[in-house]
Amino acid sequence: MSAFKPPIWHKPDGTPLACVEKIKVLNENLEELHQLAQDMLDDAVLMGGTEEQVRTTLMALVSSLDSNYPEQQP
């Protein structure tokens, strides 16, 4: 089981998000992504793949993402 803990979410100016609903949505999204990534890792290993390749691929995938929206300005 993973010991991953969600971060304290911050605004572009560095202050923490205060809206409970926004934090809840971000943490739920992170939890869903965590479970999907865990399933992918387990599937790859069960099918003869390697953890290293899955980790590298997931990091490359996340690095390739661009937001469809500009960051909010303070």
PQR file with spaces between the fields and no chain letter, atoms N, CA, C, O and H, PARSE charges and radii, in Angstrom:
ATOM       1  N    MET     1       0.838   -1.182    0.000 -0.4000 1.5000
ATOM       2  CA   MET     1       0.000    0.000    0.000 -0.0000 2.0000
ATOM       3  C    MET     1       0.878    1.237    0.000  0.5500 1.7000
ATOM       4  O    MET     1       1.901    1.280    0.683 -0.5500 1.4000
ATOM       5  N    SER     2       0.489    2.221   -0.747 -0.4000 1.5000
ATOM       6  CA   SER     2       1.260    3.446   -0.878 -0.0000 2.0000
ATOM       7  C    SER     2       1.069    4.350    0.332  0.5500 1.7000
ATOM       8  O    SER     2      -0.016    4.420    0.910 -0.5500 1.4000
ATOM       9  H    SER     2      -0.343    2.187   -1.302  0.4000 1.0000
ATOM      10  N    ALA     3       2.137    5.037    0.699 -0.4000 1.5000
ATOM      11  CA   ALA     3       2.071    6.000    1.795 -0.0000 2.0000
ATOM      12  C    ALA     3       1.930    7.419    1.253  0.5500 1.7000
ATOM      13  O    ALA     3       2.177    8.384    1.977 -0.5500 1.4000
ATOM      14  H    ALA     3       3.018    4.981    0.230  0.4000 1.0000
ATOM      15  N    PHE     4       1.539    7.555   -0.001 -0.4000 1.5000
ATOM      16  CA   PHE     4       1.420    8.873   -0.632 -0.0000 2.0000
ATOM      17  C    PHE     4       0.351    9.706    0.062  0.5500 1.7000
ATOM      18  O    PHE     4      -0.757    9.233    0.318 -0.5500 1.4000
ATOM      19  H    PHE     4       1.339    6.771   -0.589  0.4000 1.0000
ATOM      20  N    LYS     5       0.697   10.941    0.357 -0.4000 1.5000
ATOM      21  CA   LYS     5      -0.242   11.882    0.971 -0.0000 2.0000
ATOM      22  C    LYS     5      -0.438   13.054    0.014  0.5500 1.7000
ATOM      23  O    LYS     5       0.532   13.522   -0.583 -0.5500 1.4000
ATOM      24  H    LYS     5       1.596   11.325    0.148  0.4000 1.0000
ATOM      25  N    PRO     6      -1.666   13.536   -0.144 -0.5600 1.5000
ATOM      26  CA   PRO     6      -1.895   14.688   -1.015  0.2800 2.0000
ATOM      27  C    PRO     6      -1.151   15.914   -0.489  0.5500 1.7000
ATOM      28  O    PRO     6      -0.954   16.057    0.718 -0.5500 1.4000
ATOM      29  N    PRO     7      -0.743   16.793   -1.398 -0.5600 1.5000
ATOM      30  CA   PRO     7      -0.043   17.999   -0.965  0.2800 2.0000
ATOM      31  C    PRO     7      -1.006   19.030   -0.400  0.5500 1.7000
ATOM      32  O    PRO     7      -2.224   18.869   -0.479 -0.5500 1.4000
ATOM      33  N    ILE     8      -0.452   20.079    0.166 -0.4000 1.5000
ATOM      34  CA   ILE     8      -1.242   21.268    0.464 -0.0000 2.0000
ATOM      35  C    ILE     8      -1.290   22.037   -0.849  0.5500 1.7000
ATOM      36  O    ILE     8      -0.252   22.442   -1.372 -0.5500 1.4000
ATOM      37  H    ILE     8       0.537   20.209    0.231  0.4000 1.0000
ATOM      38  N    TRP     9      -2.475   22.238   -1.377 -0.4000 1.5000
ATOM      39  CA   TRP     9      -2.642   22.870   -2.684 -0.0000 2.0000
ATOM      40  C    TRP     9      -2.458   24.381   -2.559  0.5500 1.7000
ATOM      41  O    TRP     9      -2.970   25.007   -1.631 -0.5500 1.4000
ATOM      42  H    TRP     9      -3.319   21.909   -0.953  0.4000 1.0000
ATOM      43  N    HIS    10      -1.714   24.959   -3.513 -0.4000 1.5000
ATOM      44  CA   HIS    10      -1.392   26.383   -3.466 -0.0000 2.0000
ATOM      45  C    HIS    10      -1.895   27.130   -4.696  0.5500 1.7000
ATOM      46  O    HIS    10      -2.059   26.557   -5.773 -0.5500 1.4000
ATOM      47  H    HIS    10      -1.297   24.451   -4.267  0.4000 1.0000
ATOM      48  N    LYS    11      -2.132   28.403   -4.506 -0.4000 1.5000
ATOM      49  CA   LYS    11      -2.447   29.329   -5.595 -0.0000 2.0000
ATOM      50  C    LYS    11      -1.133   29.742   -6.253  0.5500 1.7000
ATOM      51  O    LYS    11      -0.064   29.496   -5.694 -0.5500 1.4000
ATOM      52  H    LYS    11      -1.999   28.868   -3.631  0.4000 1.0000
ATOM      53  N    PRO    12      -1.196   30.379   -7.451 -0.5600 1.5000
ATOM      54  CA   PRO    12       0.036   30.831   -8.103  0.2800 2.0000
ATOM      55  C    PRO    12       0.887   31.767   -7.241  0.5500 1.7000
ATOM      56  O    PRO    12       2.107   31.807   -7.398 -0.5500 1.4000
ATOM      57  N    ASP    13       0.259   32.520   -6.331 -0.4000 1.5000
ATOM      58  CA   ASP    13       1.030   33.434   -5.475 -0.0000 2.0000
ATOM      59  C    ASP    13       1.644   32.728   -4.262  0.5500 1.7000
ATOM      60  O    ASP    13       2.301   33.367   -3.440 -0.5500 1.4000
ATOM      61  H    ASP    13      -0.733   32.488   -6.203  0.4000 1.0000
ATOM      62  N    GLY    14       1.431   31.414   -4.148 -0.4000 1.5000
ATOM      63  CA   GLY    14       2.042   30.638   -3.077 -0.0000 2.0000
ATOM      64  C    GLY    14       1.178   30.440   -1.846  0.5500 1.7000
ATOM      65  O    GLY    14       1.522   29.643   -0.973 -0.5500 1.4000
ATOM      66  H    GLY    14       0.897   30.895   -4.815  0.4000 1.0000
ATOM      67  N    THR    15       0.065   31.149   -1.761 -0.4000 1.5000
ATOM      68  CA   THR    15      -0.815   30.970   -0.605 -0.0000 2.0000
ATOM      69  C    THR    15      -1.628   29.691   -0.779  0.5500 1.7000
ATOM      70  O    THR    15      -1.965   29.321   -1.903 -0.5500 1.4000
ATOM      71  H    THR    15      -0.215   31.796   -2.470  0.4000 1.0000
ATOM      72  N    PRO    16      -1.943   29.017    0.317 -0.5600 1.5000
ATOM      73  CA   PRO    16      -2.707   27.774    0.211  0.2800 2.0000
ATOM      74  C    PRO    16      -4.150   28.031   -0.228  0.5500 1.7000
ATOM      75  O    PRO    16      -4.749   29.053    0.107 -0.5500 1.4000
ATOM      76  N    LEU    17      -4.687   27.075   -0.985 -0.4000 1.5000
ATOM      77  CA   LEU    17      -6.110   27.139   -1.300 -0.0000 2.0000
ATOM      78  C    LEU    17      -6.890   26.985   -0.003  0.5500 1.7000
ATOM      79  O    LEU    17      -6.524   26.188    0.861 -0.5500 1.4000
ATOM      80  H    LEU    17      -4.200   26.245   -1.257  0.4000 1.0000
ATOM      81  N    ALA    18      -7.960   27.750    0.126 -0.4000 1.5000
ATOM      82  CA   ALA    18      -8.745   27.701    1.358 -0.0000 2.0000
ATOM      83  C    ALA    18     -10.119   27.070    1.150  0.5500 1.7000
ATOM      84  O    ALA    18     -10.750   26.637    2.114 -0.5500 1.4000
ATOM      85  H    ALA    18      -8.257   28.397   -0.576  0.4000 1.0000
ATOM      86  N    CYS    19     -10.587   27.011   -0.089 -0.4000 1.5000
ATOM      87  CA   CYS    19     -11.920   26.493   -0.375 -0.0000 2.0000
ATOM      88  C    CYS    19     -11.945   24.973   -0.188  0.5500 1.7000
ATOM      89  O    CYS    19     -11.253   24.242   -0.896 -0.5500 1.4000
ATOM      90  H    CYS    19     -10.074   27.362   -0.872  0.4000 1.0000
ATOM      91  N    VAL    20     -12.731   24.519    0.750 -0.4000 1.5000
ATOM      92  CA   VAL    20     -12.814   23.095    1.073 -0.0000 2.0000
ATOM      93  C    VAL    20     -13.264   22.280   -0.133  0.5500 1.7000
ATOM      94  O    VAL    20     -12.747   21.186   -0.361 -0.5500 1.4000
ATOM      95  H    VAL    20     -13.293   25.113    1.325  0.4000 1.0000
ATOM      96  N    GLU    21     -14.208   22.785   -0.900 -0.4000 1.5000
ATOM      97  CA   GLU    21     -14.709   22.043   -2.067 -0.0000 2.0000
ATOM      98  C    GLU    21     -13.638   21.909   -3.146  0.5500 1.7000
ATOM      99  O    GLU    21     -13.526   20.853   -3.768 -0.5500 1.4000
ATOM     100  H    GLU    21     -14.628   23.673   -0.715  0.4000 1.0000
ATOM     101  N    LYS    22     -12.850   22.960   -3.379 -0.4000 1.5000
ATOM     102  CA   LYS    22     -11.770   22.886   -4.372 -0.0000 2.0000
ATOM     103  C    LYS    22     -10.729   21.859   -3.950  0.5500 1.7000
ATOM     104  O    LYS    22     -10.267   21.055   -4.760 -0.5500 1.4000
ATOM     105  H    LYS    22     -12.941   23.818   -2.874  0.4000 1.0000
ATOM     106  N    ILE    23     -10.368   21.894   -2.678 -0.4000 1.5000
ATOM     107  CA   ILE    23      -9.385   20.945   -2.151 -0.0000 2.0000
ATOM     108  C    ILE    23      -9.922   19.521   -2.258  0.5500 1.7000
ATOM     109  O    ILE    23      -9.184   18.601   -2.612 -0.5500 1.4000
ATOM     110  H    ILE    23     -10.743   22.547   -2.020  0.4000 1.0000
ATOM     111  N    LYS    24     -11.199   19.340   -1.953 -0.4000 1.5000
ATOM     112  CA   LYS    24     -11.829   18.020   -2.043 -0.0000 2.0000
ATOM     113  C    LYS    24     -11.768   17.489   -3.472  0.5500 1.7000
ATOM     114  O    LYS    24     -11.434   16.323   -3.682 -0.5500 1.4000
ATOM     115  H    LYS    24     -11.798   20.088   -1.666  0.4000 1.0000
ATOM     116  N    VAL    25     -12.090   18.332   -4.461 -0.4000 1.5000
ATOM     117  CA   VAL    25     -12.066   17.913   -5.869 -0.0000 2.0000
ATOM     118  C    VAL    25     -10.649   17.541   -6.292  0.5500 1.7000
ATOM     119  O    VAL    25     -10.444   16.507   -6.927 -0.5500 1.4000
ATOM     120  H    VAL    25     -12.362   19.279   -4.291  0.4000 1.0000
ATOM     121  N    LEU    26      -9.671   18.374   -5.945 -0.4000 1.5000
ATOM     122  CA   LEU    26      -8.283   18.081   -6.316 -0.0000 2.0000
ATOM     123  C    LEU    26      -7.809   16.774   -5.686  0.5500 1.7000
ATOM     124  O    LEU    26      -7.154   15.968   -6.347 -0.5500 1.4000
ATOM     125  H    LEU    26      -9.837   19.214   -5.429  0.4000 1.0000
ATOM     126  N    ASN    27      -8.134   16.564   -4.422 -0.4000 1.5000
ATOM     127  CA   ASN    27      -7.727   15.322   -3.749 -0.0000 2.0000
ATOM     128  C    ASN    27      -8.440   14.099   -4.318  0.5500 1.7000
ATOM     129  O    ASN    27      -7.838   13.030   -4.422 -0.5500 1.4000
ATOM     130  H    ASN    27      -8.665   17.219   -3.885  0.4000 1.0000
ATOM     131  N    GLU    28      -9.709   14.240   -4.685 -0.4000 1.5000
ATOM     132  CA   GLU    28     -10.433   13.123   -5.314 -0.0000 2.0000
ATOM     133  C    GLU    28      -9.832   12.795   -6.676  0.5500 1.7000
ATOM     134  O    GLU    28      -9.679   11.623   -7.018 -0.5500 1.4000
ATOM     135  H    GLU    28     -10.198   15.108   -4.600  0.4000 1.0000
ATOM     136  N    ASN    29      -9.489   13.822   -7.457 -0.4000 1.5000
ATOM     137  CA   ASN    29      -8.851   13.592   -8.756 -0.0000 2.0000
ATOM     138  C    ASN    29      -7.520   12.869   -8.576  0.5500 1.7000
ATOM     139  O    ASN    29      -7.196   11.948   -9.325 -0.5500 1.4000
ATOM     140  H    ASN    29      -9.613   14.774   -7.178  0.4000 1.0000
ATOM     141  N    LEU    30      -6.758   13.294   -7.578 -0.4000 1.5000
ATOM     142  CA   LEU    30      -5.469   12.671   -7.306 -0.0000 2.0000
ATOM     143  C    LEU    30      -5.642   11.216   -6.877  0.5500 1.7000
ATOM     144  O    LEU    30      -4.867   10.350   -7.283 -0.5500 1.4000
ATOM     145  H    LEU    30      -7.021   14.042   -6.969  0.4000 1.0000
ATOM     146  N    GLU    31      -6.647   10.951   -6.067 -0.4000 1.5000
ATOM     147  CA   GLU    31      -6.925    9.581   -5.622 -0.0000 2.0000
ATOM     148  C    GLU    31      -7.301    8.683   -6.810  0.5500 1.7000
ATOM     149  O    GLU    31      -6.858    7.537   -6.889 -0.5500 1.4000
ATOM     150  H    GLU    31      -7.277   11.654   -5.737  0.4000 1.0000
ATOM     151  N    GLU    32      -8.114    9.205   -7.724 -0.4000 1.5000
ATOM     152  CA   GLU    32      -8.490    8.441   -8.918 -0.0000 2.0000
ATOM     153  C    GLU    32      -7.272    8.156   -9.789  0.5500 1.7000
ATOM     154  O    GLU    32      -7.106    7.043  -10.287 -0.5500 1.4000
ATOM     155  H    GLU    32      -8.474   10.136   -7.660  0.4000 1.0000
ATOM     156  N    LEU    33      -6.421    9.165   -9.972 -0.4000 1.5000
ATOM     157  CA   LEU    33      -5.209    8.986  -10.768 -0.0000 2.0000
ATOM     158  C    LEU    33      -4.279    7.974  -10.107  0.5500 1.7000
ATOM     159  O    LEU    33      -3.664    7.151  -10.785 -0.5500 1.4000
ATOM     160  H    LEU    33      -6.556   10.069   -9.567  0.4000 1.0000
ATOM     161  N    HIS    34      -4.180    8.040   -8.796 -0.4000 1.5000
ATOM     162  CA   HIS    34      -3.352    7.091   -8.044 -0.0000 2.0000
ATOM     163  C    HIS    34      -3.822    5.658   -8.285  0.5500 1.7000
ATOM     164  O    HIS    34      -3.008    4.771   -8.544 -0.5500 1.4000
ATOM     165  H    HIS    34      -4.679    8.709   -8.246  0.4000 1.0000
ATOM     166  N    GLN    35      -5.125    5.433   -8.200 -0.4000 1.5000
ATOM     167  CA   GLN    35      -5.653    4.086   -8.394 -0.0000 2.0000
ATOM     168  C    GLN    35      -5.438    3.603   -9.825  0.5500 1.7000
ATOM     169  O    GLN    35      -5.100    2.440  -10.043 -0.5500 1.4000
ATOM     170  H    GLN    35      -5.786    6.153   -7.990  0.4000 1.0000
ATOM     171  N    LEU    36      -5.633    4.487  -10.800 -0.4000 1.5000
ATOM     172  CA   LEU    36      -5.418    4.119  -12.198 -0.0000 2.0000
ATOM     173  C    LEU    36      -3.948    3.781  -12.453  0.5500 1.7000
ATOM     174  O    LEU    36      -3.638    2.808  -13.141 -0.5500 1.4000
ATOM     175  H    LEU    36      -5.908    5.432  -10.623  0.4000 1.0000
ATOM     176  N    ALA    37      -3.045    4.591  -11.892 -0.4000 1.5000
ATOM     177  CA   ALA    37      -1.617    4.325  -12.054 -0.0000 2.0000
ATOM     178  C    ALA    37      -1.228    3.013  -11.366  0.5500 1.7000
ATOM     179  O    ALA    37      -0.420    2.250  -11.895 -0.5500 1.4000
ATOM     180  H    ALA    37      -3.296    5.381  -11.333  0.4000 1.0000
ATOM     181  N    GLN    38      -1.805    2.753  -10.184 -0.4000 1.5000
ATOM     182  CA   GLN    38      -1.518    1.497   -9.485 -0.0000 2.0000
ATOM     183  C    GLN    38      -1.994    0.302  -10.307  0.5500 1.7000
ATOM     184  O    GLN    38      -1.290   -0.702  -10.413 -0.5500 1.4000
ATOM     185  H    GLN    38      -2.461    3.373   -9.754  0.4000 1.0000
ATOM     186  N    ASP    39      -3.183    0.409  -10.885 -0.4000 1.5000
ATOM     187  CA   ASP    39      -3.705   -0.665  -11.736 -0.0000 2.0000
ATOM     188  C    ASP    39      -2.797   -0.894  -12.941  0.5500 1.7000
ATOM     189  O    ASP    39      -2.528   -2.036  -13.314 -0.5500 1.4000
ATOM     190  H    ASP    39      -3.755    1.225  -10.799  0.4000 1.0000
ATOM     191  N    MET    40      -2.326    0.196  -13.549 -0.4000 1.5000
ATOM     192  CA   MET    40      -1.441    0.082  -14.710 -0.0000 2.0000
ATOM     193  C    MET    40      -0.134   -0.605  -14.325  0.5500 1.7000
ATOM     194  O    MET    40       0.356   -1.476  -15.043 -0.5500 1.4000
ATOM     195  H    MET    40      -2.545    1.124  -13.246  0.4000 1.0000
ATOM     196  N    LEU    41       0.424   -0.204  -13.184 -0.4000 1.5000
ATOM     197  CA   LEU    41       1.667   -0.804  -12.716 -0.0000 2.0000
ATOM     198  C    LEU    41       1.481   -2.292  -12.436  0.5500 1.7000
ATOM     199  O    LEU    41       2.296   -3.111  -12.861 -0.5500 1.4000
ATOM     200  H    LEU    41       0.026    0.503  -12.601  0.4000 1.0000
ATOM     201  N    ASP    42       0.423   -2.641  -11.732 -0.4000 1.5000
ATOM     202  CA   ASP    42       0.153   -4.045  -11.424 -0.0000 2.0000
ATOM     203  C    ASP    42      -0.075   -4.860  -12.696  0.5500 1.7000
ATOM     204  O    ASP    42       0.456   -5.962  -12.829 -0.5500 1.4000
ATOM     205  H    ASP    42      -0.240   -1.975  -11.387  0.4000 1.0000
ATOM     206  N    ASP    43      -0.862   -4.325  -13.631 -0.4000 1.5000
ATOM     207  CA   ASP    43      -1.113   -5.033  -14.891 -0.0000 2.0000
ATOM     208  C    ASP    43       0.183   -5.278  -15.651  0.5500 1.7000
ATOM     209  O    ASP    43       0.411   -6.372  -16.166 -0.5500 1.4000
ATOM     210  H    ASP    43      -1.294   -3.430  -13.523  0.4000 1.0000
ATOM     211  N    ALA    44       1.025   -4.259  -15.719 -0.4000 1.5000
ATOM     212  CA   ALA    44       2.282   -4.397  -16.459 -0.0000 2.0000
ATOM     213  C    ALA    44       3.159   -5.489  -15.852  0.5500 1.7000
ATOM     214  O    ALA    44       3.714   -6.317  -16.574 -0.5500 1.4000
ATOM     215  H    ALA    44       0.840   -3.370  -15.301  0.4000 1.0000
ATOM     216  N    VAL    45       3.282   -5.490  -14.531 -0.4000 1.5000
ATOM     217  CA   VAL    45       4.119   -6.494  -13.870 -0.0000 2.0000
ATOM     218  C    VAL    45       3.527   -7.891  -14.047  0.5500 1.7000
ATOM     219  O    VAL    45       4.258   -8.846  -14.312 -0.5500 1.4000
ATOM     220  H    VAL    45       2.831   -4.817  -13.944  0.4000 1.0000
ATOM     221  N    LEU    46       2.207   -8.016  -13.901 -0.4000 1.5000
ATOM     222  CA   LEU    46       1.562   -9.321  -14.076 -0.0000 2.0000
ATOM     223  C    LEU    46       1.705   -9.852  -15.497  0.5500 1.7000
ATOM     224  O    LEU    46       1.722  -11.065  -15.710 -0.5500 1.4000
ATOM     225  H    LEU    46       1.613   -7.241  -13.686  0.4000 1.0000
ATOM     226  N    MET    47       1.808   -8.942  -16.476 -0.4000 1.5000
ATOM     227  CA   MET    47       1.934   -9.360  -17.876 -0.0000 2.0000
ATOM     228  C    MET    47       3.385   -9.453  -18.328  0.5500 1.7000
ATOM     229  O    MET    47       3.655   -9.630  -19.516 -0.5500 1.4000
ATOM     230  H    MET    47       1.794   -7.957  -16.303  0.4000 1.0000
ATOM     231  N    GLY    48       4.329   -9.336  -17.381 -0.4000 1.5000
ATOM     232  CA   GLY    48       5.738   -9.525  -17.710 -0.0000 2.0000
ATOM     233  C    GLY    48       6.507   -8.250  -17.977  0.5500 1.7000
ATOM     234  O    GLY    48       7.682   -8.310  -18.337 -0.5500 1.4000
ATOM     235  H    GLY    48       4.110   -9.193  -16.416  0.4000 1.0000
ATOM     236  N    GLY    49       5.879   -7.098  -17.811 -0.4000 1.5000
ATOM     237  CA   GLY    49       6.566   -5.822  -18.000 -0.0000 2.0000
ATOM     238  C    GLY    49       7.347   -5.438  -16.753  0.5500 1.7000
ATOM     239  O    GLY    49       7.445   -6.209  -15.798 -0.5500 1.4000
ATOM     240  H    GLY    49       4.924   -7.049  -17.518  0.4000 1.0000
ATOM     241  N    THR    50       7.902   -4.228  -16.783 -0.4000 1.5000
ATOM     242  CA   THR    50       8.707   -3.786  -15.649 -0.0000 2.0000
ATOM     243  C    THR    50       8.109   -2.550  -14.981  0.5500 1.7000
ATOM     244  O    THR    50       7.492   -1.704  -15.629 -0.5500 1.4000
ATOM     245  H    THR    50       7.823   -3.602  -17.559  0.4000 1.0000
ATOM     246  N    GLU    51       8.311   -2.471  -13.671 -0.4000 1.5000
ATOM     247  CA   GLU    51       7.891   -1.282  -12.923 -0.0000 2.0000
ATOM     248  C    GLU    51       8.594   -0.043  -13.466  0.5500 1.7000
ATOM     249  O    GLU    51       7.979    1.013  -13.616 -0.5500 1.4000
ATOM     250  H    GLU    51       8.812   -3.158  -13.144  0.4000 1.0000
ATOM     251  N    GLU    52       9.882   -0.178  -13.757 -0.4000 1.5000
ATOM     252  CA   GLU    52      10.667    0.975  -14.220 -0.0000 2.0000
ATOM     253  C    GLU    52      10.070    1.588  -15.487  0.5500 1.7000
ATOM     254  O    GLU    52       9.975    2.810  -15.596 -0.5500 1.4000
ATOM     255  H    GLU    52      10.382   -1.035  -13.635  0.4000 1.0000
ATOM     256  N    GLN    53       9.668    0.753  -16.442 -0.4000 1.5000
ATOM     257  CA   GLN    53       9.109    1.287  -17.678 -0.0000 2.0000
ATOM     258  C    GLN    53       7.772    1.980  -17.428  0.5500 1.7000
ATOM     259  O    GLN    53       7.497    3.020  -18.027 -0.5500 1.4000
ATOM     260  H    GLN    53       9.745   -0.240  -16.354  0.4000 1.0000
ATOM     261  N    VAL    54       6.949    1.426  -16.564 -0.4000 1.5000
ATOM     262  CA   VAL    54       5.665    2.059  -16.247 -0.0000 2.0000
ATOM     263  C    VAL    54       5.905    3.403  -15.579  0.5500 1.7000
ATOM     264  O    VAL    54       5.272    4.396  -15.938 -0.5500 1.4000
ATOM     265  H    VAL    54       7.173    0.582  -16.077  0.4000 1.0000
ATOM     266  N    ARG    55       6.811    3.444  -14.611 -0.4000 1.5000
ATOM     267  CA   ARG    55       7.101    4.705  -13.917 -0.0000 2.0000
ATOM     268  C    ARG    55       7.625    5.762  -14.891  0.5500 1.7000
ATOM     269  O    ARG    55       7.192    6.914  -14.855 -0.5500 1.4000
ATOM     270  H    ARG    55       7.326    2.638  -14.320  0.4000 1.0000
ATOM     271  N    THR    56       8.552    5.369  -15.754 -0.4000 1.5000
ATOM     272  CA   THR    56       9.109    6.293  -16.742 -0.0000 2.0000
ATOM     273  C    THR    56       8.028    6.790  -17.692  0.5500 1.7000
ATOM     274  O    THR    56       7.985    7.974  -18.024 -0.5500 1.4000
ATOM     275  H    THR    56       8.904    4.433  -15.783  0.4000 1.0000
ATOM     276  N    THR    57       7.164    5.892  -18.125 -0.4000 1.5000
ATOM     277  CA   THR    57       6.087    6.254  -19.043 -0.0000 2.0000
ATOM     278  C    THR    57       5.090    7.193  -18.384  0.5500 1.7000
ATOM     279  O    THR    57       4.657    8.166  -19.002 -0.5500 1.4000
ATOM     280  H    THR    57       7.199    4.930  -17.856  0.4000 1.0000
ATOM     281  N    LEU    58       4.719    6.917  -17.144 -0.4000 1.5000
ATOM     282  CA   LEU    58       3.782    7.797  -16.436 -0.0000 2.0000
ATOM     283  C    LEU    58       4.379    9.186  -16.218  0.5500 1.7000
ATOM     284  O    LEU    58       3.681   10.189  -16.367 -0.5500 1.4000
ATOM     285  H    LEU    58       5.070    6.126  -16.642  0.4000 1.0000
ATOM     286  N    MET    59       5.663    9.252  -15.867 -0.4000 1.5000
ATOM     287  CA   MET    59       6.307   10.559  -15.682 -0.0000 2.0000
ATOM     288  C    MET    59       6.361   11.331  -16.998  0.5500 1.7000
ATOM     289  O    MET    59       6.147   12.543  -17.018 -0.5500 1.4000
ATOM     290  H    MET    59       6.230    8.437  -15.746  0.4000 1.0000
ATOM     291  N    ALA    60       6.647   10.628  -18.101 -0.4000 1.5000
ATOM     292  CA   ALA    60       6.672   11.284  -19.409 -0.0000 2.0000
ATOM     293  C    ALA    60       5.282   11.777  -19.792  0.5500 1.7000
ATOM     294  O    ALA    60       5.134   12.861  -20.356 -0.5500 1.4000
ATOM     295  H    ALA    60       6.821    9.643  -18.085  0.4000 1.0000
ATOM     296  N    LEU    61       4.272   10.982  -19.487 -0.4000 1.5000
ATOM     297  CA   LEU    61       2.895   11.379  -19.779 -0.0000 2.0000
ATOM     298  C    LEU    61       2.534   12.658  -19.032  0.5500 1.7000
ATOM     299  O    LEU    61       2.018   13.602  -19.630 -0.5500 1.4000
ATOM     300  H    LEU    61       4.392   10.101  -19.029  0.4000 1.0000
ATOM     301  N    VAL    62       2.800   12.693  -17.735 -0.4000 1.5000
ATOM     302  CA   VAL    62       2.476   13.875  -16.934 -0.0000 2.0000
ATOM     303  C    VAL    62       3.271   15.083  -17.427  0.5500 1.7000
ATOM     304  O    VAL    62       2.737   16.190  -17.495 -0.5500 1.4000
ATOM     305  H    VAL    62       3.219   11.926  -17.249  0.4000 1.0000
ATOM     306  N    SER    63       4.535   14.878  -17.768 -0.4000 1.5000
ATOM     307  CA   SER    63       5.361   15.984  -18.264 -0.0000 2.0000
ATOM     308  C    SER    63       4.864   16.532  -19.594  0.5500 1.7000
ATOM     309  O    SER    63       5.136   17.686  -19.926 -0.5500 1.4000
ATOM     310  H    SER    63       4.969   13.978  -17.712  0.4000 1.0000
ATOM     311  N    SER    64       4.145   15.728  -20.352 -0.4000 1.5000
ATOM     312  CA   SER    64       3.655   16.172  -21.662 -0.0000 2.0000
ATOM     313  C    SER    64       2.348   16.958  -21.574  0.5500 1.7000
ATOM     314  O    SER    64       1.900   17.519  -22.574 -0.5500 1.4000
ATOM     315  H    SER    64       3.923   14.791  -20.081  0.4000 1.0000
ATOM     316  N    LEU    65       1.737   17.005  -20.400 -0.4000 1.5000
ATOM     317  CA   LEU    65       0.451   17.685  -20.245 -0.0000 2.0000
ATOM     318  C    LEU    65       0.610   19.197  -20.222  0.5500 1.7000
ATOM     319  O    LEU    65       1.560   19.724  -19.644 -0.5500 1.4000
ATOM     320  H    LEU    65       2.101   16.549  -19.588  0.4000 1.0000
ATOM     321  N    ASP    66      -0.327   19.886  -20.854 -0.4000 1.5000
ATOM     322  CA   ASP    66      -0.431   21.341  -20.800 -0.0000 2.0000
ATOM     323  C    ASP    66      -1.853   21.674  -20.392  0.5500 1.7000
ATOM     324  O    ASP    66      -2.804   21.041  -20.851 -0.5500 1.4000
ATOM     325  H    ASP    66      -1.099   19.457  -21.323  0.4000 1.0000
ATOM     326  N    SER    67      -1.996   22.664  -19.532 -0.4000 1.5000
ATOM     327  CA   SER    67      -3.327   23.079  -19.103 -0.0000 2.0000
ATOM     328  C    SER    67      -4.079   23.723  -20.259  0.5500 1.7000
ATOM     329  O    SER    67      -3.484   24.411  -21.089 -0.5500 1.4000
ATOM     330  H    SER    67      -1.224   23.178  -19.159  0.4000 1.0000
ATOM     331  N    ASN    68      -5.368   23.500  -20.311 -0.4000 1.5000
ATOM     332  CA   ASN    68      -6.217   24.155  -21.306 -0.0000 2.0000
ATOM     333  C    ASN    68      -6.606   25.558  -20.864  0.5500 1.7000
ATOM     334  O    ASN    68      -7.278   26.281  -21.600 -0.5500 1.4000
ATOM     335  H    ASN    68      -5.851   22.941  -19.638  0.4000 1.0000
ATOM     336  N    TYR    69      -6.183   25.944  -19.663 -0.4000 1.5000
ATOM     337  CA   TYR    69      -6.564   27.236  -19.087 -0.0000 2.0000
ATOM     338  C    TYR    69      -5.331   27.946  -18.547  0.5500 1.7000
ATOM     339  O    TYR    69      -4.391   27.298  -18.088 -0.5500 1.4000
ATOM     340  H    TYR    69      -5.637   25.357  -19.065  0.4000 1.0000
ATOM     341  N    PRO    70      -5.329   29.280  -18.601 -0.5600 1.5000
ATOM     342  CA   PRO    70      -4.213   30.010  -17.993  0.2800 2.0000
ATOM     343  C    PRO    70      -4.341   29.994  -16.472  0.5500 1.7000
ATOM     344  O    PRO    70      -5.444   29.899  -15.932 -0.5500 1.4000
ATOM     345  N    GLU    71      -3.202   30.089  -15.789 -0.4000 1.5000
ATOM     346  CA   GLU    71      -3.247   30.184  -14.329 -0.0000 2.0000
ATOM     347  C    GLU    71      -3.889   31.500  -13.934  0.5500 1.7000
ATOM     348  O    GLU    71      -3.715   32.519  -14.604 -0.5500 1.4000
ATOM     349  H    GLU    71      -2.306   30.166  -16.227  0.4000 1.0000
ATOM     350  N    GLN    72      -4.628   31.466  -12.844 -0.4000 1.5000
ATOM     351  CA   GLN    72      -5.269   32.682  -12.346 -0.0000 2.0000
ATOM     352  C    GLN    72      -4.213   33.593  -11.750  0.5500 1.7000
ATOM     353  O    GLN    72      -3.296   33.143  -11.063 -0.5500 1.4000
ATOM     354  H    GLN    72      -4.769   30.639  -12.300  0.4000 1.0000
ATOM     355  N    GLN    73      -4.354   34.871  -12.022 -0.4000 1.5000
ATOM     356  CA   GLN    73      -3.425   35.861  -11.481 -0.0000 2.0000
ATOM     357  C    GLN    73      -3.938   36.392  -10.152  0.5500 1.7000
ATOM     358  O    GLN    73      -5.143   36.560   -9.967 -0.5500 1.4000
ATOM     359  H    GLN    73      -5.099   35.238  -12.580  0.4000 1.0000
ATOM     360  N    PRO    74      -3.018   36.656   -9.222 -0.5600 1.5000
ATOM     361  CA   PRO    74      -3.440   37.168   -7.908  0.2800 2.0000
ATOM     362  C    PRO    74      -4.070   38.553   -8.005  0.5500 1.7000
ATOM     363  O    PRO    74      -4.476   39.119   -6.990 -0.5500 1.4000
